């Protein structure tokens, strides 16, 4: 993956605003933000028909490079307040570019190096709030044209693995305007993948000693005020007044688990107490930030919360981290493709500095005792505690963060949680928030793109497809499929009228890992022909033997087609 330079993107965004305002007087700059996907520059249309064509986008790119060559000045001015759109978009840092003003999000500094290549990738409408209509330009910038060409080639390869396209092609999930943006509907095959991921985490929970619970989706706002979410997370919450009282759909699962802990007296002998939940939460992200399963408004977290004595915290962190590393290795993410970060107290937080220092030390001590390398990210902790985030790199070189471990002294204080210690005194437990995969939706999107839709056998919605070569083999095909089904293997039969070649191609297109072909010859000999990915094939196979090998491959959650490999090598 080519890493984008956010400082250079910021410079390009300022130049872009200047050039657009110079060429198109009916588009007023509304600032620019940058992230690992490029710059996002917004403009306020001053006429109903204000828009940009692809041809006009190329004119803007040419002018940006021309102005860079000319040496147009870029100078910071300060901050601007009172502009509702700029404040809504959090782009209040003001710069003078030539004779015009342009805006950035605070904290992002434009590079001193010159933009040598720029590409506007997308022109779209952006509606961050009802009644606010903007035109958005998304693009990238580099110091050289060669870097841009390399990036565009990488982008082409990434587009071929777009999980949104794969999800539609494999009939896994869909989004519908009637439902609302950012709210996913899983189809039967998608639900199979989802359940397999949940089953994996359930096994982890069993090893770690977490007991599964269920909590409601909606709570009185009173609870969110106690937890602090109401004040620090309100802009992402869905709130409604019912019968004269305000309720909030949950953005997090932790308050419900806290109430279970608080429902009865606890002794030091009871600790640790650990709860898990595959809880669906809702965070109302801005519409323009939504992106398939990677950024949704409703998603399921593999949440876990442990309530511990202070002397138990370090060992719990170590146990969770070991499991996280093990789970990532199942998907092939290991070694240099995994990085660990320790995130510390942000600007907005609850609790005391003393609590934060104690929590941060617990995380640091656990990391040091495990002997794993890590980096510190100052100010990037959750509002209620510091955290360990585990990042991993996929097959396209992109880094993702899903797993997290957070130590929290603040919420037990806010909810007055207690346990009776050995000496009869009342003590506060320490709380650990942890997620192994994080959001099931986000993790599913990542692995769909990582494997280009060709999921390992254990995760595939259909693991085996049986194809009879003609009408005379259909009865035998049904019998063979029944054997797989009885063994707990997900199987279907394609006995259509098309040619065998077309049905084999359809199975490949649908990413079915194993194709079992049966004809008159196989029916007479009670054998099967097994074909896997890459056109690897084994003939005259005893179906019972293949089923045993396949069950072992699935049980081991192998990334390879081990069952077929063993058949071909003849060393099963």
C-alpha positions in Angstrom: 0.0 0.0 0.0 1.2 3.5 -0.8 1.0 5.7 2.4 -0.6 9.1 1.8 1.1 12.1 3.2 -1.6 14.0 5.2 0.4 17.2 5.3 0.8 17.2 1.5 -2.9 16.4 1.2 -3.7 19.4 3.4 -1.6 21.6 1.2 -3.4 20.3 -1.9 -6.8 20.9 -0.2 -6.0 24.5 0.4 -4.8 25.0 -3.2 -7.9 23.2 -4.5 -10.2 25.6 -2.6 -8.3 28.5 -4.0 -8.5 27.3 -7.6 -12.1 26.3 -7.4 -13.1 29.8 -6.1 -11.0 31.3 -8.8 -12.6 29.3 -11.6 -16.2 29.0 -10.3 -17.6 32.0 -8.5 -20.8 30.1 -7.6 -18.9 27.6 -5.4 -17.8 28.9 -1.9 -15.1 26.9 -0.1 -16.3 25.1 3.0 -12.9 23.7 4.0 -11.0 20.5 3.7 -10.3 17.5 5.9 -7.7 14.7 5.3 -7.4 11.1 6.2 -5.8 7.9 4.9 -8.0 7.9 1.9 -7.2 11.4 0.7 -8.5 14.9 1.0 -12.2 15.8 1.3 -12.9 19.3 0.1 -16.5 20.8 0.4 -18.0 23.7 -1.3 -21.3 25.6 -0.7 -23.3 26.0 -4.0 -24.5 29.6 -4.5 -26.8 28.6 -7.4 -29.2 25.6 -7.8 -27.2 24.3 -10.8 -23.7 24.7 -9.3 -21.8 21.5 -10.1 -18.6 20.3 -11.6 -18.1 18.0 -14.5 -15.2 15.6 -15.1 -13.8 18.0 -17.6 -13.9 20.9 -15.1 -12.2 18.7 -12.5 -9.3 18.2 -14.9 -9.1 22.0 -15.3 -8.9 22.4 -11.6 -6.1 19.9 -11.3 -4.1 21.7 -14.0 -4.6 25.1 -12.3 -3.5 23.6 -8.9 -0.2 22.5 -10.4 0.2 25.8 -12.3 -0.3 27.8 -9.1 2.2 25.6 -7.3 4.7 26.3 -10.1 4.0 30.0 -9.9 4.6 29.9 -6.1 1.3 31.1 -4.8 1.5 32.0 -1.1 -0.1 29.9 1.7 -0.1 31.6 5.1 -2.0 30.8 8.3 -4.4 33.5 9.5 -5.9 32.0 12.7 -9.3 30.5 13.4 -12.8 31.5 12.3 -15.9 31.2 14.4 -19.5 32.2 13.6 -19.7 30.3 10.3 -22.2 27.5 10.9 -21.0 25.3 8.1 -17.3 25.5 9.0 -18.1 24.8 12.6 -20.3 21.9 11.7 -17.5 20.4 9.6 -14.9 21.3 12.3 -12.8 23.2 9.8 -12.0 26.4 11.6 -8.3 26.8 10.8 -8.0 29.7 8.3 -5.3 30.1 5.7 -4.8 32.8 3.1 -4.0 31.3 -0.3 -3.1 34.0 -2.8 -5.9 36.6 -2.4 -8.5 34.1 -1.1 -9.3 32.3 2.2 -9.3 28.6 2.6 -10.0 26.3 5.6 -8.7 23.2 7.2 -9.5 21.1 10.3 -7.5 22.3 13.3 -4.4 20.2 14.1 -3.5 19.5 10.5 -0.6 21.5 9.2 0.0 21.9 5.4 3.3 20.7 4.0 6.1 23.0 2.9 6.8 20.6 0.0 5.1 21.2 -3.3 2.3 19.2 -4.9 3.6 17.6 -8.0 0.6 15.6 -9.0 -3.1 15.7 -8.0 -6.1 13.6 -8.9 -9.8 14.3 -8.1 -11.3 10.9 -7.7 -14.9 11.6 -6.9 -17.4 14.5 -7.3 -20.5 14.0 -5.1 -23.2 15.7 -3.1 -22.6 15.9 0.6 -25.3 16.5 3.2 -23.8 16.5 6.7 -27.1 17.7 8.1 -30.7 18.1 6.9 -30.9 21.4 5.0 -27.1 21.6 4.4 -26.2 20.9 0.8 -22.6 20.8 -0.3 -20.5 19.7 -3.2 -17.7 17.4 -2.2 -14.4 16.7 -4.0 -12.4 13.7 -2.9 -8.9 13.2 -4.2 -5.2 12.5 -3.6 -1.9 14.4 -4.1 1.7 13.4 -4.4 5.1 15.0 -5.0 5.5 13.3 -8.3 3.5 11.9 -11.2 5.2 8.5 -10.7 3.9 8.3 -7.2 0.4 9.1 -8.4 0.6 6.4 -11.1 1.7 3.8 -8.5 -1.2 4.8 -6.3 -3.8 4.6 -9.1 -2.6 1.1 -9.9 -2.9 0.1 -6.3 -6.4 1.7 -6.2 -7.4 -0.4 -9.2 -6.4 -3.6 -7.4 -8.2 -2.5 -4.3 -11.4 -1.7 -6.2 -11.4 -5.3 -7.5 -11.6 -6.4 -3.8 -14.3 -3.9 -2.8 -16.3 -5.7 -0.1 -19.5 -3.8 -1.2 -19.2 -5.4 -4.7 -18.2 -8.8 -3.3 -21.1 -8.7 -0.8 -23.6 -8.1 -3.7 -22.0 -10.7 -6.0 -22.0 -13.3 -3.3 -25.5 -12.4 -2.0 -24.2 -11.7 1.6 -25.8 -8.3 2.5 -27.5 -5.2 1.2 -28.3 -1.6 2.1 -31.6 0.0 1.3 -32.7 3.7 1.2 -36.1 2.6 2.7 -34.2 1.3 5.8 -31.8 4.2 6.1 -28.2 4.8 5.3 -25.6 2.9 7.2 -28.0 0.1 8.3 -27.1 -3.3 6.9 -29.5 -6.2 6.1 -27.8 -9.6 6.2 -28.9 -12.2 3.7 -28.8 -16.0 4.6 -25.2 -16.4 3.3 -24.0 -13.3 5.0 -25.6 -14.4 8.3 -23.6 -17.7 8.0 -20.3 -15.7 7.8 -21.5 -13.5 10.7 -22.4 -16.5 12.9 -19.0 -18.2 12.2 -17.2 -15.1 13.4 -19.4 -15.0 16.5 -18.8 -18.7 17.1 -15.0 -18.1 17.0 -15.3 -15.3 19.6 -17.6 -17.5 21.8 -14.8 -20.0 22.0 -12.4 -17.3 23.1 -14.9 -16.1 25.7 -15.2 -19.6 27.0 -11.4 -19.9 27.5 -11.2 -16.5 29.1 -14.2 -17.2 31.4 -16.7 -14.6 30.1 -20.4 -15.4 30.6 -22.7 -14.3 27.8 -25.5 -11.8 28.6 -28.2 -9.9 26.8 -29.1 -6.2 27.4 -31.8 -4.0 25.8 -31.2 -1.7 22.9 -32.8 1.4 24.5 -32.2 2.9 27.9 -33.5 6.0 29.7 -31.3 9.0 29.1 -30.7 9.1 32.9 -28.4 6.1 32.5 -26.4 7.7 29.7 -26.0 10.8 31.9 -24.6 8.8 34.7 -22.1 7.0 32.4 -21.1 10.3 30.7 -22.0 9.2 27.2 -24.9 11.7 27.1 -22.4 14.6 27.5 -19.4 13.3 25.6 -21.1 11.2 22.9 -24.4 12.9 22.4 -23.7 14.0 18.8 -23.6 10.3 17.8 -26.6 9.1 19.8 -30.2 8.5 18.7 -32.4 10.2 21.3 -36.2 10.3 21.4 -38.9 11.5 23.9 -41.5 8.9 24.7 -44.4 9.5 27.1 -42.7 12.7 28.3 -39.3 11.0 29.0 -36.1 10.9 27.0 -34.6 7.6 25.9 -31.4 6.8 24.0 -30.6 3.9 21.7 -27.3 2.4 23.0 -24.1 3.5 21.4 -22.2 1.1 23.7 -23.0 -2.0 25.8 -21.0 -1.2 29.0 -23.8 0.4 31.1 -25.9 -2.7 30.9 -23.1 -4.9 32.1 -22.4 -2.5 34.9 -26.0 -2.8 36.0 -25.7 -6.6 36.1 -22.6 -6.3 38.3 -24.5 -3.8 40.6 -27.6 -6.0 40.8 -26.3 -7.8 43.9 -23.6 -7.6 46.6 -20.2 -8.7 45.5 -17.3 -10.1 47.5 -13.6 -10.2 46.7 -14.0 -13.9 46.3 -16.4 -13.4 43.4 -13.9 -11.4 41.4 -13.1 -11.5 38.6 -16.7 -11.3 37.2 -16.7 -11.3 33.4 -19.6 -10.6 31.0 -19.7 -10.8 27.2 -22.4 -9.8 24.7 -22.7 -9.7 20.9 -24.6 -6.4 21.3 -25.9 -4.3 18.4 -25.2 -0.7 19.0 -26.0 2.5 17.1 -23.7 5.5 16.4 -25.1 8.1 14.1 -22.1 8.8 11.9 -22.4 11.6 9.4 -23.9 10.4 6.1 -20.8 11.3 4.1 -18.7 9.2 6.4 -20.6 6.0 5.8 -18.8 3.4 3.7 -20.3 -0.1 3.2 -19.7 -2.4 6.3 -16.6 -0.4 7.2 -18.5 2.6 8.5 -22.1 1.9 9.5 -24.6 3.3 11.9 -25.7 0.0 13.4 -23.2 -2.7 14.1 -22.6 -5.7 16.4 -19.7 -5.6 18.8 -18.1 -8.7 20.4 -18.1 -6.8 23.7 -16.7 -8.0 26.9 -16.4 -6.4 30.4 -14.4 -7.7 33.3 -14.8 -6.4 36.9 -11.6 -7.1 38.9 -9.5 -6.4 41.9 -6.5 -4.2 41.1 -4.2 -7.2 41.6 -6.0 -9.1 38.9 -5.9 -6.4 36.2 -2.4 -7.2 34.7 -3.0 -10.9 34.3 -6.4 -10.3 32.6 -4.9 -7.9 30.1 -2.1 -10.4 29.3 -4.7 -13.2 28.8 -6.9 -11.1 26.5 -3.9 -9.9 24.4 -2.7 -13.5 23.9 -6.1 -14.4 22.6 -6.3 -11.4 20.3 -2.9 -12.3 18.7 -4.0 -15.9 18.4 -7.4 -15.0 16.7 -5.7 -12.7 14.2 -3.2 -15.5 13.3 -6.2 -17.6 12.3 -6.8 -15.2 9.5 -3.2 -15.0 8.6 -2.3 -11.8 10.3 0.9 -12.4 12.3 4.5 -11.3 12.9 5.3 -7.9 11.2 1.7 -7.6 10.0 0.6 -7.0 13.6 1.3 -3.8 15.6 0.3 -2.9 19.1 -0.4 0.7 20.3 -0.9 2.1 23.8 -3.3 5.1 23.7 -3.3 7.6 26.6 -5.6 10.3 28.1 -7.4 12.5 25.5 -8.4 16.1 26.0 -12.0 15.2 27.0 -12.1 12.5 29.7 -13.9 11.5 32.8 -12.2 10.5 36.1 -9.2 11.9 37.8 -5.6 12.1 36.4 -4.6 9.7 39.2 -7.0 7.1 37.9 -5.7 7.5 34.4 -2.1 7.2 35.5 -2.9 4.0 37.4 -4.8 2.5 34.5 -2.1 3.4 32.0 0.6 1.8 34.2 -1.5 -1.4 34.3 -1.5 -1.6 30.5 2.2 -0.7 30.3 3.2 -3.4 32.8 1.2 -6.1 31.0 2.8 -5.2 27.7 6.3 -5.2 29.2 5.8 -8.6 30.9 4.6 -10.1 27.7 7.7 -8.7 26.0 5.8 -7.4 22.9 6.9 -4.3 21.1 4.4 -1.4 21.2 4.2 2.3 20.4 2.5 5.0 22.5 -0.1 7.3 21.0 -0.6 10.3 23.2 -4.1 11.6 23.7 -5.9 8.8 21.7 -7.5 6.9 24.6 -11.3 6.5 25.1 -12.9 9.2 27.2 -13.2 6.8 30.2 -9.8 5.1 30.1 -6.5 4.4 28.3 -6.4 1.4 25.9 -4.3 -1.0 23.9 -5.2 -1.2 20.2 -4.0 -4.0 18.0 -3.5 -3.1 14.3 -3.0 -5.6 11.5 -2.0 -5.3 7.8 -4.1 -7.0 5.1 -3.0 -8.4 1.7 -3.2 -5.0 0.1 -0.9 -3.5 2.7 -3.6 -1.5 4.5 -3.5 -1.3 8.3 -6.7 -1.9 10.3 -7.6 -1.6 14.0 -10.4 -3.8 15.4 -9.2 -5.3 18.7 -9.0 -3.2 21.8 -8.4 -3.5 25.5 -9.3 -0.6 27.8 -8.7 -0.2 31.5 -11.4 1.9 33.3 -11.3 3.3 36.9 -13.9 6.0 36.0 -17.1 4.2 35.3 -17.0 2.1 38.4 -16.7 5.4 40.3 -19.6 7.0 38.4 -21.9 4.0 39.1 -20.6 3.5 42.7 -19.6 -0.1 42.1 -18.3 -1.9 45.1 -17.2 -5.2 46.5 -16.5 -6.3 50.0 -12.8 -6.9 50.5 -11.1 -9.5 52.7 -11.0 -7.1 55.7 -14.6 -6.2 55.3 -14.0 -2.8 53.7 -15.8 -1.6 50.6 -13.6 -1.3 47.5 -14.1 -0.2 43.9 -13.5 -2.8 41.2 -11.5 -2.0 38.2 -13.3 -2.5 34.8 -11.8 -3.7 31.6 -13.6 -3.2 28.3 -12.4 -5.5 25.5 -13.3 -6.5 22.0 -11.6 -9.2 20.1 -12.8 -8.6 16.5 -14.4 -5.2 17.4 -17.3 -4.6 15.1 -18.4 -7.8 13.3 -19.4 -5.7 10.3 -16.1 -4.0 10.0 -14.1 -7.2 10.4 -16.2 -9.0 7.8 -15.6 -6.2 5.3 -11.8 -6.4 6.0 -11.6 -10.2 5.5 -13.8 -10.1 2.4 -11.3 -7.7 0.8 -8.3 -9.5 2.3 -9.4 -12.8 0.7 -11.0 -11.1 -2.4 -14.2 -12.9 -1.4 -12.6 -16.4 -1.5 -13.0 -17.1 2.2 -11.4 -20.1 3.8 -13.6 -23.2 3.9 -14.6 -22.9 7.5 -15.9 -19.4 6.9 -17.6 -20.0 3.5 -21.4 -19.9 3.4 -21.4 -22.9 1.1 -18.5 -25.2 1.7 -19.2 -27.9 -0.9 -21.2 -27.8 -4.1 -22.2 -31.1 -5.7 -22.6 -31.1 -9.5 -24.1 -34.1 -11.3 -22.9 -34.4 -14.9 -26.3 -35.6 -16.1 -29.7 -36.8 -15.1 -28.5 -40.3 -14.4 -26.3 -39.0 -11.6 -28.8 -36.7 -9.8 -30.0 -39.4 -7.4 -26.4 -40.2 -6.5 -25.6 -36.4 -6.2 -28.4 -36.1 -3.7 -27.1 -39.0 -1.7 -23.6 -37.6 -1.6 -24.9 -34.2 -0.5 -26.8 -35.9 2.3 -23.6 -37.4 3.5 -21.9 -34.0 3.7 -25.0 -32.5 5.3 -25.2 -35.2 8.0 -21.5 -34.4 8.8 -22.4 -30.8 9.5 -20.8 -29.5 6.3 -22.7 -26.7 4.4 -23.5 -28.2 1.0 -25.8 -27.6 -1.9 -26.5 -29.3 -5.3 -26.5 -27.6 -8.7 -28.4 -30.0 -11.0 -29.3 -27.3 -13.5 -29.7 -27.8 -17.3 -26.6 -25.9 -18.2 -23.4 -27.6 -19.2 -21.1 -28.9 -16.4 -18.5 -26.3 -17.4 -21.0 -23.4 -16.8 -22.0 -24.9 -13.5 -18.4 -25.2 -12.4 -17.7 -21.6 -13.4 -20.8 -20.5 -11.4 -19.4 -22.3 -8.4 -16.0 -20.5 -8.8 -17.7 -17.2 -9.3 -19.7 -17.7 -6.1 -16.4 -18.5 -4.3 -17.5 -22.1 -3.3 -14.2 -23.7 -2.1 -15.0 -27.3 -3.0 -16.8 -28.7 -6.0 -17.7 -32.3 -6.0 -18.5 -33.7 -9.5 -20.4 -37.0 -9.9 -21.4 -38.8 -13.0 -22.4 -42.3 -14.0 -18.8 -43.6 -13.4 -18.7 -42.2 -9.9 -22.2 -43.5 -9.1 -21.2 -47.0 -10.1 -18.0 -46.9 -8.1 -19.4 -45.0 -5.1 -16.7 -42.4 -5.5 -16.5 -38.6 -6.2 -14.2 -36.2 -8.1 -13.1 -33.3 -5.9 -12.1 -30.0 -7.4 -10.7 -27.1 -5.4 -9.5 -23.6 -6.0 -6.8 -23.2 -8.7 -8.2 -26.1 -10.6 -6.6 -28.7 -8.3 -8.5 -32.0 -8.7 -8.6 -35.5 -7.2 -10.5 -38.4 -8.8 -11.9 -41.7 -7.5 -12.1 -40.3 -4.0 -14.0 -42.2 -1.3 -16.7 -39.6 -0.1 -16.5 -40.8 3.5 -12.7 -40.3 3.5 -13.0 -36.8 2.0 -15.7 -35.8 4.5 -13.4 -36.8 7.4 -10.5 -34.8 5.9 -12.7 -31.8 5.3 -14.2 -31.9 8.8 -10.6 -31.7 10.1 -9.8 -28.8 7.8 -12.8 -26.9 9.0 -12.2 -27.8 12.7 -8.6 -26.4 12.4 -9.9 -23.3 10.7 -7.2 -23.7 8.1 -6.5 -21.0 5.5 -5.5 -23.7 3.0 -7.5 -26.4 1.3 -5.7 -29.1 3.4 -8.3 -31.8 2.7 -7.6 -31.6 -1.0 -3.9 -31.2 -0.6 -3.8 -34.4 1.4 -5.8 -36.3 -1.2 -3.6 -35.1 -4.0 -0.4 -35.9 -2.1 -1.8 -39.3 -1.2 -0.4 -39.0 2.3 -3.7 -38.7 4.1 
